Amino acid sequence: MTWLASADPLFAHGVSFAVLLIVVVKVIAAFSLLMTSVIFMIWFERKAISDMQSRIGPQRWGPFGLLQTLADGLKLILKEDLVPSEADRVVFKLAPFLVLLPAVITFGLVPIGGTLTIAGHFVQLQVANPPMGILLLLAMSGISVYGVMLAGWSSGSKYPLLSSVRASAQMISYEAALGMTIVTVVLVTGSLSVHDIVNSQGGGIWHWNLVRLGVVPFVVFVIAITAELNRPPFDVVEAESELVGGFHTEYSSFRFAIFFLAEYMNTITMSAIIVTLFLGGPAGWIPNVAHLRWLFPIAWFMLKTIGFAFCYIWFRASLPRFRYDQLMDLGWKRLIPLSLGWMLIVAGFVIGKGWGFIMAALVLLSYSVLARSFELGQSREVGPDSVLPVVGERPLRPESLRQVTDEEDG
């Protein structure tokens, strides 16, 4: 080991070869698990939706169509890689990786099991546990939109650019509600470490944040993260009816496959984050079985994550796509006030302790008064001249009314 200490300052400062090897193995294992989960998720979504819609789904390649995802991936890789003549070539080629990397980094923060002892070292089944892991999670969720924005802008086409602008507005709208919900979790836990958040929920199901914080933060987080992922029913970034295919219209071959891969990778990663923040992570019933106790936390974590991934599939199969104005109304007028109010109530309980009920009631009362005054300030008087005929949910403009009247007269 003397030559290692002289060649690398990492070993000179007391980091052994075993520790470095454990770190490398954890990184490779986490990446392999994530990639395998993506392949399974794509097959699982196609198969589950086909069952919900009375179709067959993948069945040709492999048993139950399990190898269909590999066949589709191979087909994409072998296609011709096209770059538009008007595109910014450097940014165009870099953008897909800016979408992929945040999902991989975020998954490294997730504890998927307990603690093992390997070669005399205590090893957490977690790639990294920074003391401010939640802040890194928020940073990664915000950075992922840069890849979408740069992909649409660098294509040199107007439709991908419109889609990327939609993605930026959507991310800003739902990032605020997402952040305040995470702050609520941090208030109860008292730590920014993801590992500490999981440990604080280890006393049984009644200690899970889903129960301790009430259902409201959980529901707000699920809606906000679904909008951040551009998953149905919030997939207006890829609305085919008005934007062709969205921000990746001009992409082909392997770079298009990276966008496709990143979407499902983000879905799995955020399902794992939801399980970590609200459902206890790997916590669950562990039988007293010697030498196998370390397997049960991993099994509980995977079972919870698969269950929530199925919920995303259920959303896609059953819910219609929101209109863009409905998406913005839900984010700014519903989720942000609701998450802010609930965060203040939780802060009242945490700080006030015995006076928590009184403080929470006062916060809720003042918050409802402010919300009501805001609604009154936004309202306007409606007179006879301002009333317009309504088609569906939108008022008909005078020009449109005149056109419809002329068509009816004709």
Backbone torsions as a table, in degrees:
resi	resn	phi	psi	omega
1	MET	NA	-7.5	-178.4
2	THR	-64.3	-40.6	-179.2
3	TRP	-69.3	-28.6	175.7
4	LEU	-67.9	-41.8	-179.2
5	ALA	-64.8	-35.5	179.5
6	SER	-78.3	-26.5	-176.6
7	ALA	-88.2	-29.6	-173.8
8	ASP	-131.9	121.8	179.9
9	PRO	-65.1	-18.4	178.2
10	LEU	-60.6	-43.5	179.3
11	PHE	-76.6	-27.9	179.2
12	ALA	-66.0	-26.5	179.9
13	HIS	-91.0	14.3	171.3
14	GLY	98.8	7.1	177.6
15	VAL	-86.6	116.7	-175.5
16	SER	-79.6	165.6	178.1
17	PHE	-65.5	-33.5	179.1
18	ALA	-63.8	-41.1	179.2
19	VAL	-64.3	-44.1	179.0
20	LEU	-62.9	-39.9	179.3
21	LEU	-65.2	-39.2	178.3
22	ILE	-63.6	-41.4	179.2
23	VAL	-63.1	-44.8	179.7
24	VAL	-63.0	-42.9	179.5
25	VAL	-63.9	-40.0	178.9
26	LYS	-63.8	-41.2	179.7
27	VAL	-64.7	-46.0	-179.3
28	ILE	-65.1	-41.4	-179.4
29	ALA	-65.2	-42.3	180.0
30	ALA	-65.4	-42.6	179.4
31	PHE	-66.3	-40.0	178.5
32	SER	-65.1	-41.9	177.9
33	LEU	-62.7	-41.5	-179.9
34	LEU	-65.8	-44.0	-179.7
35	MET	-65.9	-41.0	176.9
36	THR	-63.8	-39.0	178.7
37	SER	-65.1	-36.3	177.9
38	VAL	-63.4	-45.4	178.9
39	ILE	-60.6	-43.8	179.2
40	PHE	-66.6	-37.9	-177.5
41	MET	-64.9	-41.8	179.2
42	ILE	-62.3	-45.5	177.8
43	TRP	-64.8	-42.9	-177.1
44	PHE	-63.2	-41.0	-179.8
45	GLU	-66.1	-44.7	-179.2
46	ARG	-64.6	-39.1	-178.0
47	LYS	-72.5	-41.9	-178.3
48	ALA	-68.0	-42.2	179.2
49	ILE	-66.6	-37.3	177.8
50	SER	-64.5	-36.1	175.9
51	ASP	-67.2	-39.9	179.3
52	MET	-66.9	-30.3	-176.7
53	GLN	-105.1	17.9	176.2
54	SER	58.4	45.9	174.6
55	ARG	-121.4	174.6	-176.4
56	ILE	-89.0	-46.2	-178.1
57	GLY	82.9	-171.6	-178.3
58	PRO	-60.5	133.6	179.1
59	GLN	-152.9	-7.6	-172.8
60	ARG	-78.8	-51.3	-171.6
61	TRP	-96.7	115.1	178.0
62	GLY	79.3	168.3	177.4
63	PRO	-64.9	129.4	-178.0
64	PHE	60.1	19.8	179.9
65	GLY	74.7	22.2	-175.0
66	LEU	-64.5	-27.5	-178.3
67	LEU	-92.5	5.3	-178.1
68	GLN	-65.3	-37.5	178.9
69	THR	-63.1	-41.1	177.2
70	LEU	-64.2	-39.0	178.4
71	ALA	-65.1	-41.7	178.2
72	ASP	-65.9	-40.0	178.0
73	GLY	-64.3	-41.2	177.5
74	LEU	-63.7	-39.4	178.4
75	LYS	-62.5	-42.5	180.0
76	LEU	-64.3	-41.1	-178.1
77	ILE	-64.9	-35.6	-176.6
78	LEU	-81.8	-7.7	177.6
79	LYS	-73.5	162.4	-179.1
80	GLU	-71.8	135.7	179.3
81	ASP	-89.0	112.7	-176.2
82	LEU	-105.6	140.5	174.1
83	VAL	-126.2	119.9	-178.8
84	PRO	-59.7	148.8	-177.6
85	SER	-66.4	-28.7	-178.7
86	GLU	-90.8	3.2	-173.9
87	ALA	-81.3	153.8	168.0
88	ASP	-81.8	104.7	-166.1
89	ARG	-62.8	-40.7	-177.0
90	VAL	-66.4	-50.4	-179.2
91	VAL	-67.4	-37.8	-179.9
92	PHE	-60.0	-38.7	-179.4
93	LYS	-81.2	-25.1	-177.4
94	LEU	-84.0	-30.0	-172.2
95	ALA	-56.7	-43.7	-179.2
96	PRO	-58.2	-34.2	-179.0
97	PHE	-74.1	-26.6	175.4
98	LEU	-70.0	-21.5	174.4
99	VAL	-83.5	-33.9	-175.0
100	LEU	-78.5	-42.4	-172.4
101	LEU	-62.4	-41.9	178.7
102	PRO	-57.8	-36.2	178.5
103	ALA	-65.4	-40.6	180.0
104	VAL	-67.1	-43.7	-179.5
105	ILE	-65.4	-42.6	-179.5
106	THR	-62.7	-38.6	179.5
107	PHE	-64.0	-27.7	177.6
108	GLY	-67.3	-15.6	179.2
109	LEU	-86.3	-10.6	-170.9
110	VAL	-87.3	123.2	172.2
111	PRO	-78.9	119.0	-175.9
112	ILE	-101.3	4.3	179.0
113	GLY	-169.6	-165.0	-178.9
114	GLY	-88.2	-139.0	-177.7
115	THR	-120.5	135.2	178.1
116	LEU	-114.9	160.2	174.4
117	THR	-112.3	112.4	-178.8
118	ILE	-125.1	120.3	178.8
119	ALA	54.5	38.3	178.6
120	GLY	80.0	4.6	179.9
121	HIS	-110.9	138.1	174.0
122	PHE	-81.6	120.1	-173.9
123	VAL	-117.0	121.7	173.4
124	GLN	-83.0	138.0	176.5
125	LEU	-78.1	67.2	-176.7
126	GLN	-159.5	130.7	-175.2
127	VAL	-63.4	-46.0	-178.3
128	ALA	-146.3	144.9	178.2
129	ASN	-131.5	71.2	178.5
130	PRO	-67.5	150.8	-178.4
131	PRO	-64.8	-18.7	177.6
132	MET	-121.4	50.0	-176.7
133	GLY	-62.8	-32.9	179.7
134	ILE	-65.6	-38.3	177.6
135	LEU	-65.2	-38.1	176.2
136	LEU	-64.9	-36.7	176.3
137	LEU	-61.4	-46.0	178.0
138	LEU	-63.9	-38.8	179.3
139	ALA	-64.0	-42.4	-179.3
140	MET	-67.4	-38.1	178.7
141	SER	-66.0	-29.7	177.1
142	GLY	-81.3	-31.2	-177.3
143	ILE	-72.5	-30.1	-175.2
144	SER	-59.5	-26.8	-179.2
145	VAL	-72.6	-19.5	178.8
146	TYR	-63.6	-39.1	177.9
147	GLY	-62.5	-41.0	177.8
148	VAL	-65.2	-44.6	-178.4
149	MET	-64.3	-45.1	-178.9
150	LEU	-69.7	-32.4	177.8
151	ALA	-64.9	-43.3	178.7
152	GLY	-69.2	-39.8	-177.5
153	TRP	-71.0	-41.8	-174.2
154	SER	-75.6	-10.3	-178.1
155	SER	-70.2	-23.1	-177.0
156	GLY	75.6	18.3	-179.9
157	SER	-124.7	150.0	-174.0
158	LYS	-77.1	-37.2	-177.2
159	TYR	-67.0	-46.2	173.4
160	PRO	-60.1	-33.8	178.5
161	LEU	-65.7	-42.7	176.5
162	LEU	-60.6	-40.9	179.2
163	SER	-64.1	-41.4	-179.8
164	SER	-68.8	-33.6	175.3
165	VAL	-65.2	-41.1	174.7
166	ARG	-58.2	-43.3	-178.9
167	ALA	-61.9	-40.5	179.4
168	SER	-64.5	-46.9	179.1
169	ALA	-63.4	-39.0	-180.0
170	GLN	-66.2	-41.6	-180.0
171	MET	-64.3	-44.6	179.9
172	ILE	-62.6	-39.7	-176.8
173	SER	-65.0	-39.6	-173.8
174	TYR	-99.9	-10.9	177.5
175	GLU	-68.3	-32.7	-179.7
176	ALA	-66.0	-47.8	177.8
177	ALA	-63.9	-38.6	178.6
178	LEU	-63.1	-44.4	-179.2
179	GLY	-64.8	-41.9	-179.7
180	MET	-68.2	-31.1	175.5
181	THR	-67.5	-40.5	177.4
182	ILE	-66.8	-36.8	175.7
183	VAL	-60.7	-36.9	176.6
184	THR	-61.1	-41.8	177.1
185	VAL	-64.7	-41.7	-179.7
186	VAL	-65.5	-35.6	179.0
187	LEU	-60.4	-41.6	-178.8
188	VAL	-75.1	-38.5	-176.8
189	THR	-77.5	-38.1	-177.7
190	GLY	80.9	17.8	-179.0
191	SER	-152.3	151.2	175.9
192	LEU	-95.1	-1.3	-179.9
193	SER	-81.3	132.8	179.3
194	VAL	-65.3	-36.5	179.3
195	HIS	-64.3	-40.1	177.6
196	ASP	-67.0	-34.6	177.7
197	ILE	-64.0	-39.7	177.3
198	VAL	-67.8	-42.9	-179.4
199	ASN	-63.1	-33.0	-179.9
200	SER	-69.7	-14.0	179.7
201	GLN	-104.4	15.0	-172.6
202	GLY	-85.5	3.5	-177.1
203	GLY	-90.5	15.7	-178.4
204	GLY	115.6	176.2	-174.4
205	ILE	-64.1	-27.3	-179.3
206	TRP	-75.3	-10.3	176.1
207	HIS	-97.5	-3.2	176.8
208	TRP	-65.7	147.1	179.9
209	ASN	-64.6	-23.9	174.9
210	LEU	-59.3	-35.8	-179.9
211	VAL	-90.2	-42.6	-176.3
212	ARG	-65.3	-38.2	-176.9
213	LEU	-94.6	-4.0	-172.8
214	GLY	83.9	170.1	-175.1
215	VAL	-77.7	-21.8	-171.6
216	VAL	-60.2	-51.3	179.0
217	PRO	-60.2	-35.9	179.0
218	PHE	-63.5	-46.3	-179.4
219	VAL	-65.2	-42.8	179.4
220	VAL	-62.8	-42.4	-179.7
221	PHE	-64.0	-42.3	-179.5
222	VAL	-62.9	-45.5	179.7
223	ILE	-64.4	-45.2	-177.8
224	ALA	-65.1	-41.8	-177.8
225	ILE	-72.9	-29.3	174.9
226	THR	-65.3	-39.9	176.5
227	ALA	-68.0	-36.7	178.0
228	GLU	-65.3	-33.1	-178.9
229	LEU	-81.7	-6.2	-175.0
230	ASN	59.2	32.5	177.5
231	ARG	-88.2	152.1	174.4
232	PRO	-57.4	143.3	7.6
233	PRO	-90.9	19.0	-177.4
234	PHE	-109.7	27.1	-176.4
235	ASP	-88.7	46.9	179.3
236	VAL	-71.6	-16.6	177.2
237	VAL	-66.2	-30.0	-179.9
238	GLU	-114.1	33.5	-178.6
239	ALA	-68.5	105.0	-172.9
240	GLU	-65.2	-27.3	-174.7
241	SER	-66.6	-29.7	-179.0
242	GLU	-123.0	-13.5	-176.3
243	LEU	-124.1	21.1	-177.8
244	VAL	59.4	-100.3	179.0
245	GLY	-117.0	2.7	179.3
246	GLY	92.4	-153.6	-172.0
247	PHE	-66.6	-20.7	-178.0
248	HIS	-103.9	25.7	-179.6
249	THR	-59.7	-39.3	-174.9
250	GLU	-86.6	0.8	-178.1
251	TYR	-91.9	153.1	178.2
252	SER	-147.6	172.6	173.3
253	SER	56.0	-135.7	-170.7
254	PHE	-66.4	-34.0	-178.9
255	ARG	-69.9	-36.4	173.5
256	PHE	-65.5	-37.9	178.5
257	ALA	-63.1	-32.8	178.5
258	ILE	-65.5	-42.9	175.8
259	PHE	-60.6	-43.8	179.1
260	PHE	-62.8	-41.4	179.0
261	LEU	-66.6	-41.7	-178.1
262	ALA	-65.0	-35.1	179.3
263	GLU	-61.0	-47.7	-179.1
264	TYR	-74.3	-32.2	176.7
265	MET	-64.8	-41.6	176.1
266	ASN	-64.2	-37.1	178.7
267	THR	-62.4	-45.6	179.0
268	ILE	-66.7	-43.4	-178.5
269	THR	-62.2	-44.4	-178.7
270	MET	-73.5	-27.9	171.0
271	SER	-62.7	-41.7	177.1
272	ALA	-66.2	-36.1	178.2
273	ILE	-66.8	-41.2	177.8
274	ILE	-61.3	-43.9	177.2
275	VAL	-61.7	-39.1	-178.3
276	THR	-69.2	-42.5	-174.3
277	LEU	-80.4	-31.8	-170.4
278	PHE	-122.6	-24.4	-172.2
279	LEU	-113.4	22.2	173.1
280	GLY	83.0	-0.9	-179.2
281	GLY	62.3	-127.7	179.8
282	PRO	-82.0	6.4	-179.0
283	ALA	-67.8	142.4	179.2
284	GLY	172.8	179.7	-179.1
285	TRP	-69.4	129.1	-178.7
286	ILE	-122.8	115.4	177.7
287	PRO	-71.4	158.4	-178.5
288	ASN	-83.6	77.3	179.8
289	VAL	-117.0	121.4	-177.3
290	ALA	-66.7	141.5	174.5
291	HIS	67.3	-1.5	179.2
292	LEU	-122.9	3.6	-177.2
293	ARG	-63.5	-28.6	-178.0
294	TRP	-71.0	-18.5	-179.6
295	LEU	-77.8	-29.6	-173.5
296	PHE	-69.0	-40.5	173.7
297	PRO	-58.8	-39.2	177.7
298	ILE	-63.8	-41.6	179.4
299	ALA	-64.4	-41.7	178.3
300	TRP	-63.3	-43.0	180.0
301	PHE	-62.1	-45.9	-178.9
302	MET	-66.5	-37.9	179.2
303	LEU	-64.3	-43.7	178.8
304	LYS	-65.3	-42.5	-178.3
305	THR	-66.1	-42.7	177.9
306	ILE	-63.5	-39.5	178.1
307	GLY	-62.2	-39.9	-179.6
308	PHE	-77.3	-30.5	173.5
309	ALA	-62.1	-35.9	176.1
310	PHE	-64.2	-33.5	177.0
311	CYS	-61.9	-38.9	176.4
312	TYR	-62.9	-39.3	176.8
313	ILE	-64.9	-39.8	178.6
314	TRP	-62.4	-42.6	176.9
315	PHE	-57.6	-45.4	-176.3
316	ARG	-65.4	-35.4	-175.8
317	ALA	-81.7	-19.1	-169.8
318	SER	-119.5	-23.4	-172.9
319	LEU	-104.0	135.7	175.9
320	PRO	-76.1	159.0	-179.0
321	ARG	-70.4	138.4	175.3
322	PHE	-72.5	148.3	166.6
323	ARG	-72.1	159.6	-174.9
324	TYR	-66.4	-37.9	178.4
325	ASP	-67.9	-34.0	175.2
326	GLN	-65.9	-37.9	178.0
327	LEU	-62.3	-44.5	179.4
328	MET	-68.6	-39.9	177.8
329	ASP	-61.9	-42.2	-179.8
330	LEU	-63.5	-40.2	-178.0
331	GLY	-72.2	-50.2	-172.6
332	TRP	-83.2	-37.6	-173.3
333	LYS	-96.2	-14.6	-176.9
334	ARG	-118.6	-60.4	-170.3
335	LEU	-71.8	-42.5	-178.5
336	ILE	-65.1	-48.9	175.2
337	PRO	-61.0	-39.9	-179.0
338	LEU	-65.4	-45.4	179.9
339	SER	-66.8	-37.9	177.8
340	LEU	-65.0	-45.7	179.4
341	GLY	-62.3	-42.3	-179.5
342	TRP	-68.3	-34.7	177.1
343	MET	-64.0	-40.0	178.3
344	LEU	-66.5	-38.1	177.9
345	ILE	-64.0	-45.5	178.7
346	VAL	-63.3	-39.6	177.3
347	ALA	-62.8	-36.3	176.7
348	GLY	-62.5	-41.3	178.2
349	PHE	-67.5	-41.3	-176.0
350	VAL	-69.6	-44.1	-176.6
351	ILE	-80.9	-42.1	-174.5
352	GLY	-75.8	-22.1	-178.0
353	LYS	52.1	-106.0	-177.5
354	GLY	-64.7	-29.0	178.8
355	TRP	-91.3	14.7	-174.9
356	GLY	-60.3	-41.7	-178.9
357	PHE	-62.9	-42.7	-178.9
358	ILE	-67.9	-44.7	179.6
359	MET	-63.6	-41.1	179.1
360	ALA	-64.2	-39.6	178.7
361	ALA	-64.5	-41.2	178.9
362	LEU	-65.9	-41.6	178.4
363	VAL	-62.7	-44.1	-179.3
364	LEU	-64.4	-40.4	179.5
365	LEU	-65.1	-47.0	179.6
366	SER	-65.1	-36.4	179.9
367	TYR	-67.2	-40.7	178.9
368	SER	-66.1	-35.7	177.7
369	VAL	-65.5	-43.3	178.7
370	LEU	-64.4	-40.9	179.4
371	ALA	-64.3	-40.0	179.7
372	ARG	-66.3	-40.3	178.5
373	SER	-66.5	-34.2	177.5
374	PHE	-65.2	-41.9	178.8
375	GLU	-64.6	-40.0	178.5
376	LEU	-66.6	-36.2	178.3
377	GLY	-67.8	-28.6	-179.6
378	GLN	-82.6	-20.9	-177.7
379	SER	-74.3	158.7	178.9
380	ARG	-139.4	156.0	179.1
381	GLU	-69.5	140.3	-179.2
382	VAL	-113.9	114.3	178.5
383	GLY	-106.6	-179.6	-178.7
384	PRO	-62.0	-32.0	-176.8
385	ASP	-77.4	-18.8	-175.7
386	SER	-97.5	-2.7	-179.3
387	VAL	-84.2	123.0	-179.3
388	LEU	-117.1	148.8	173.9
389	PRO	-59.4	149.5	-175.0
390	VAL	-115.4	130.5	172.4
391	VAL	-113.4	112.8	-174.6
392	GLY	69.5	-113.7	179.9
393	GLU	-115.1	3.8	-175.9
394	ARG	-118.3	138.9	176.9
395	PRO	-67.9	145.1	-179.1
396	LEU	-87.7	128.0	179.9
397	ARG	-72.3	156.1	-178.5
398	PRO	-57.4	-38.0	-180.0
399	GLU	-63.2	-43.4	178.8
400	SER	-65.1	-37.6	178.5
401	LEU	-63.7	-41.2	179.8
402	ARG	-64.8	-38.1	179.8
403	GLN	-66.7	-44.1	178.1
404	VAL	-63.1	-41.7	-179.7
405	THR	-63.7	-40.8	179.4
406	ASP	-65.3	-38.5	178.0
407	GLU	-65.8	-38.9	178.4
408	GLU	-67.6	-38.3	179.0
409	ASP	-68.6	-36.4	-179.2
410	GLY	-70.4	NA	NA
